Amino acid sequence: MKNLTIIGRILFAIPFGVLGINHFIMHDFYLGTVTSFIPGLGFTLFLVGLALIAASISIILNKFIRLSCGLLAVMLVLFIATIHIPGLFNTDHMKSTMALVELMKDTALLGGSLIIIGIYGKPVNES
């Protein structure tokens, strides 16, 4: 079972690393997907990309995993609140459908990050 947990943790982390790299490679694409009220849009995209890569490495190496998954959970909640939920109200049916798909994906990833925090949490002393 321990091997499955390790494999699952690594499989969970890899997409975050790839998405982080994509924030640098496909910068123009991501600029078109976020709302205009996010401050320092171009810089924020690079910062998010860097954070995703750092979280991915941290989770794979099992170093500072609770902190990384906690910060990842906060970031996912922010994505859901500022990008995906507003996207649901887009008048373009295709864009609102994609926002729903992204909302469901990030909700699942949020759940996964919380599960990892629970699995790799400090053991409770039982007296």
Secondary structure, DSSP 8 states (H G I E B T S, - for coil): -HHHHHHHHHHHHHHHHHHHHHHHHTHHHHHTTS-TTSTTHHHHHHHHHHHHHHHHHHHHHTSSHHHHHHHHHHHHHHHIIIIIHHHTT-SSHHHHHHHHHHHHHHHHHHHHHHHHHHHTS------
